[in-house]
Amino acid sequence: MADYDGYDVVVVGNGILGMATAHALRLRDPGLRVAVVGPAPRPGAASAAAGAMMGCYGEVTAQLLRTPSGRAKLAKGLLAAQHWPDWLDSINQALPAEDHVALTPGTIVFSNNKSGIIEDENYAAIVQALEENGAAYETLDPNRIDGLAPAEDCRPSRALYLPDEGSIDAAKLLSALSALIERAPNLSFIDDTATGLDIHGGRIQAVRLREGGRVAAPQVVLAAGVWTQAVLDSVPELARRIPRLFCGGGTSLLLDTGPRAQAHVLRTPNRAFACGLHAVPRGGGRLYVGATNTLFAQPMLRTSPADMFFLLECALDQLDQDLCAAQLVAWQAGNRPVAVDTCPLIGPTSVEGLWLLTGTYRDGLFLSPLLGQHIADRVCGGPGLFEETFAPERKPIRLYTGEQARAEALKHYLAMGSEHGIRLPRVGWHHAFPRFYEQMLNGLYDELGEDEFVLAPELLAIVAADRARMVPFFRDYYAQVRQAWA
């Protein structure tokens, strides 16, 4: 057991947002004594398993453009893109050339017929967002794209090239930030897990550790991704006032493909509750492939045979049939932090000195330069870099009416069936199949019985997987929210 004192700021979390915040604090005030708390292996973290597609237009959905909150999330993405060049300069200037981190430019968004109508809607939304903002894009011949050689029944129908988006090697970025923190005289790592908070008189005092010690500081930034919820739960009266976090478990694989012609990210629009099928070149013949997103109440630490089979089938059918000859390097599992309203949690809390930076879902790595510098500036007494639209202490934001949520959930479920290769008898089952899911979804939403807080379709998967336990859980949760804000 060890106590750690003498720090000005404790950053809880050694994923990309925690590391970015520590680096930004060093840039903002080199004299600050900063501790970064987190287990060195980063079990279940999103950052270590991320595909790190760099851009916001490829992530645009029709639903995102329908609400002010969705538009606000897009605006933060556009602002984040402006910060990346200087951010990488601030990292690379302190590292030897062989450790420099760089963006790999170019993303190709393609659409095929392996999903449902939601893919068409989201493809159209990407084009809409590009045109509204005057962003560069080029229409491509979908049958002449390097690296895309799918099966005949998976041929793409449309494709766009986004020159200002691309990818970055997440592992290399984390290593670079780790090296900077290790070399900084006033920054240090504490290889442990935060389990709770010590608060007295409305002020943060310290962070409690699993090994029994604590780290004391007048300022604490909670940026531990999905693990943030366990820390917040140590202060129930505060946790009830902050939208609860869930885990967007994702599976990815890394392949050694040898010589292969793919210079850019290849991806579909978001679909079937996930971020779209995507293949990201890593250099040296390596290829990252991802596509899955399943919501859980607890972090997913290992992948499942179901996700492994699905991802391999998607890669071989929809990306490149020749990947059957590639060599498997690794399977990876990570957890995206998803708030109950699917919106981020960014800014100060009512506890003096306590800040939150989480709930970023799929956008954490891409937003990291903007969010890290924003929180660093706020901690140091500055105004920050943007208006804090998604303050941590709030009622869950209502992004859907009940009717909209049911309709959106149905589109995602039907897309899942299509993507998993379901084949319906040609005797009217194309009517019966949607009705089956519609009845299931209506039943779940009716049981939840919510008009004020409508559960986002992504979260409904948690309820569907364990109806008997999760319907009462969410009913009780929303009752606590009402009581906390009464």
N, C-alpha and C positions, 0 to 999 in steps of 0.2 A: 504494500500500500504506500502511495506517495502523493503528497500534496504539491501543487505547482502554484507558485505565487510570482508576483512581479510583472505580470502581463497587463498591457493596456486593452488588448482585444483578444478574445477567444473566438476562433472560427470553428464551428462544429461541422465537420464534413471535409473529407479529402478527395471528393470527386471534383469534377471540372468547375462547378460553381464555387465551392469552398476554396479551391486553389486559385481561381481567378480573383476572388475577393482578397485573399492574402497578398497576391502579387499587386493588385490595385492599391491596397493599403500601403505597401512598400513604396510604390510610385508616389502616392499622395503625401506621405510623411515617413521618410526613411528612419526617423527616430522612434517610431511606434514599436513597442514590443508585442509581437503577435504570436499566438500559439495556434496551430492547426491540429485539431483532434480527429483521429479516425484510424481504424485498423489498416495496416499497410496492405493486406491483400485485397481490400475493397470488395468483400463478398457481396454479390448481388447488385452491385452498383451499376447504374445506367452508363456512366462514362466509359468504363473499361470495356464494355461490350458494344459500344455505339458504332454505327456506320458512319456517323459524322458527315452527313450530307449538308453542305454549307449553302443555305439559301432559304428564303421564305416563300417564294412563289410556288415552288414545287409542292409545298405543304398546304396550299390554299384549298379550301373546300367551299362548296356552295353554302353550307351552314355558317361558315366563318364570316361570309360577306353579308349575312342576313341581319346581324345584330350589332349594336354599338360596341359591345364587349369584344366580339369577334374582330371588328374593324380595329379596335384598340390593340389587340394582339398582333395583327398584321402590321400596324404602324410601328410597334416596337421592333419587329423583325426588320423592317426597312431601315430603321435607325441603327440597329445592330450592325447591319452590313457595312455602314459607313465607318464603323470603328475598327474593323478587322485589320486593315493595312497598318495603321499606327500601333495597334495592339501586338501584332506579330513582330514589328520592328522593336518594340520594347522588350520582347522576349529574346529575339535572336541576337540583339546587340551585345548581350552578356554571355553568349554561348559560342563555343567553337563552331566553325562552319559545318562540320559533319553532323552537328546536333540541331541545326536550324530547322524550323518548321515552316512549311509553305502550303498554300492552297493549291489544289489541283483544279484548274478551271474547267467549267463546262458541265452542264447537266442536260440529258435528253429525257424528256417526259413522253412516254408512249402509252397508248391505250389499245387494249385488245378486247376480245369478246369473252374472256374467261371469268368476268365478274358480272355485275348487274347494272341497272340504270344509274346507280349512284356514281359509278366510275365516269359515265358520260357527263353527269351533272358537275362533278368535281373537275373534270378536264375543261369544261366550258368556264367554270369559275376561275381556273388558272389563267385562261386567256383573258377573261374579263378584268382580273386584277392587273395583269401585265399592261393591258391597253389603258386602263384608268390611270395608271401611274407612269405611262410613257416609257416602260421598261423595254429593253432590247430582247427580242426573240426572233426565231427563224423557223418557218414551217419546213419539215423534212419529208422526204420520201420514206415512209416507214419500212419499206422493204430493202433499203440500202443503208443500214446502220451497222457500223463495225461493232462486233460483239453480240449482236442480236441475231440469232439463228434458231428461232423456235420451231416447234412442231407445226405442221401445216394447219392444224385446227386451232392454233394459238397465235396465228400471224397478227401483228399489230395493224390497226386501221388508220391511226393518226400518230404524228410525232412532232414535238417541238424541241428546238435547241435553245437553251438558256445560257448565253455566254458568261453572264455575271454570277452564276451559281456554280457549285462544284462540290468538292469534298476536302477533308483534311484527315490525316492519320491521328485518330484519337489517342492511341497509345503513345505516339511520339510527342503529342502535345502535352499529355500528362507528365511524361518523363521530363520534358523541358521545364515545365512549371515546377516540378519537384526539385530539379537541379538548382533553379533560381532560389527557391525557398531555403534549401539546405545551405547555400552559400551566403545568404543574407545574414549579417551579424545579429539582427534583432528579431529574426523569424525562426521558428522551430516547429518540428513535428512531435506530436505525442501519440505514440502507437497504442491506442486504446479506444474503447467505445463509450460514448457519452450515454448515460442512462437517465439523467434527470437534471433539474435546475434547482439551485438554492436562491430563493427570493425572500427579501426582508424589507418591510416598509415600502413595498411597491417598486423596489429596485433590484436588479439582478446582482447577485453576489458571486456566484460560482457555478461551474458545470460539474456534476458528479460523474465519476467514471466507474466502469464495470469492475475494475480491479480494486475498487474501494477508496481511491483517492479523489481529489477534486482539483479543478483548475480555477483559480480566482481571477476575476477581471471586472472592471466596471462596464465593459461593453461585450456583448456576446451576439454573434451572428449564427443563427441556425440555418445551415445550408447542407444538410445531410441527406437530401433526397428522400426516399421512402422511409428512411430510418428516423426522420425528423418527428414523425408521429409519436414514436415511443418516448422521445424526450419530452414532447408537449404533454403527454398523458401523465407525467409526474406532477403536473399542475392542472388538475381537472377543471377548475373554474376558468382558467385561461383557454384550455383546449376546447371547451364547449363554444367559445366565441370565435373559433377559427375553423373554416371548412376542413373537414377531415380528409386526410390523405389516404389514397389507396395505391396499389402497385400495378402498373402496366407491364406485366411480365413479357419479355421479348426474347426470342431465340434467333441466333445468327450463326453462320458458319464461315470459316476462312478456308479457302482452297488454294492450292498451288496448281496453277493452270499452265505453267511453262509459257512459251511465246504465244501471245494471243492478242489480237487487235481490238483493244477497248481502251480508249483514252479518256473517256468521260463517264460520269455517273449515268447509269441506265435505271429508270424508275417508272412505275405507273403512278397515277394519282392515288391519293388515299382511298381505301375501299375496305369493305368487310371488317369494320372496326379497327383496321390496322393502317400502317403508314405506307401501304403499297409495296409491291414487290420491287426490290432494288438490288443492283449489283454495283459495287464501288471498287474501282481499281486501286490497289494498294502499292503498286510498284514491285519490281523484282519478281513478276509472274504471280503475285498474290491477288486474290479476288475475294472481297467481302460480299456475302449474300445475306439479305435479311428480308423479313416480311411480316413477322407474327406480332400480335399484341393481344394478350388475354388479361383481363382485370382480375386481381386477387385482393383479398383483405390482408394477406401476409406476403412478404417477399418470396419470389420464386428463385431458389438458389441453384437449381439444376434444370436442364431442359428435359422434355418428355419425348418418348418415342413418337407420339402423335405429331408434335411440332417438328421433329426431325424429319419424319416422313413427308409431311406437308411441304416443308421448305425445299427438300431435295426434289420433290415432284414439280414444284413451281419452277425451280431453277432449270431443270432439264426440259420441261415442256414449254415454258414461256420465255426463257432467256436464251439458252444455247444448248442444243442437244449434244454438242461435243464436250460439254462439261462432265459427261459420264466418264471421260478419261482423266479427269483432274484428280489430284491427290488431296485427301482431307488433312488439313493442318490442325484445326481446332473447332469444337463446338463452344458457343458462348451463350451465357444467360445473363440478362440484366433486367432491372426494374425501373421504369420511368415513374416519377412521382406525379400522381394524378389526384388533384383535389376533387371533392365530391361534386363541384360544379364545373370541373375541367378547366378552371381558370387559375393562373398563378397566384402565389402568395408572396408579395414583395413589399418590404418596408418595416417601419417600427411597430411595436405592440404597445399596449397600455402599461406594460412593465418597463420602467425606465432603463434604458441601456440594452434592451432585448430586441433583436431584429430577426426577420424571417426572409429567407431567399430559397424558395422551393415551389413545388407544384407546377413546374414548367413543362410537364408532360414530354412531348417530343422535341421541344425547342431549347432545352437547357444549354447544350454545348454551343449551338449557333448564337444564342443570346449572351453567352458568358462574358465577352468583353464589355458589353453595355451594362449588364446587371452587376458585374463585379465592380466596375468603376462607379456606378451609381451608388451602391451600398457603401463603398469606401468613402465617397464624398459625403454621404449623409452621416456616417459614423463620425467623421471628422468635423461635423458641424456645417457642412455645405448644403446647398439646395438640391443636389442630385442632378441627374441628366434628363429626367422626364417626370411628368406628373404620375404620381402613384395611384393609378386607376384601380389596381388590384391589391388594396391594403389588406394585410393579413386578418385583422379582426373585422369581420363583416358577416352578414347573413350570406348563405350561398346565393350566387347570382343565378337568376332564372333565365336561361338561354332558350327555353322551349315552352310553348303551351303544351298542355297534355296531348292535344291532337297532333301537334308537330312532332313531339317526342315519339309517339307511337308510329307515325308514318316514317320517320327517319330510322327508327329501330328495325322496322320491317324491311326497308331497303338494304340495310346492312346484313340482316339475317339471310335474305334471299341471295345477296352477293356471296355470302359465305358458302351457301349451298352450291352455287355455280362454280366458285373457285375450287371447291373440294371435288368437283367432277360429278355431281349428282345428275343422273339421267332419268327423266320422268317418262312413264308410259304415255304414248301419244293418244290417250283416250280421255282428255279433259283434265288430267292431273296438273296441268299448268295453272288451272284455276284452284284446284283443291290444295296444292302445296302452299301458296301464299295465304289461303284462308286458315290453314293449320297454324302457321306462325302468327298470323294476326290474332287468332283466338288466344294463343299462348301469351302474347304480349299484352293484349287487353286484360287478360286475367291477372297478370303480374301488376300492371299499373292500377287496376281496380283494387287489388289487395293492399297495395301501398297506400292508396286513398289520399294522394297528395294533390292539392290545387295550388298551394302557396309555393312549395318546393317540388318541382318536377324533376325526377331523376334523369340524368343524361343517359342516352341510349347505351353508351359504353359501359356505364355502371350497372345496367340492367343484367349484363352477363353474370355478375356476381350473384344477383338474386336468382336467376334462372338455374344456376349450378347448385344452389342449396336453398330452395324456396322456404322450407320449414324453419330454417334458422335465420335467414337474411331478411325476410319480410318483417318479422318482429324487430330485428336489429335496426333497420332503417326507420321504422315507425318510432322506435324509442329515440333514435338519434335526432330525428326532426323535432320530436317533443322537447328534447333537451335544448335544441337550438332556439325554439320558441321561448322556452323558459329563460334562457340566457339573455335574450334580447327583449324580454317583456318590460 
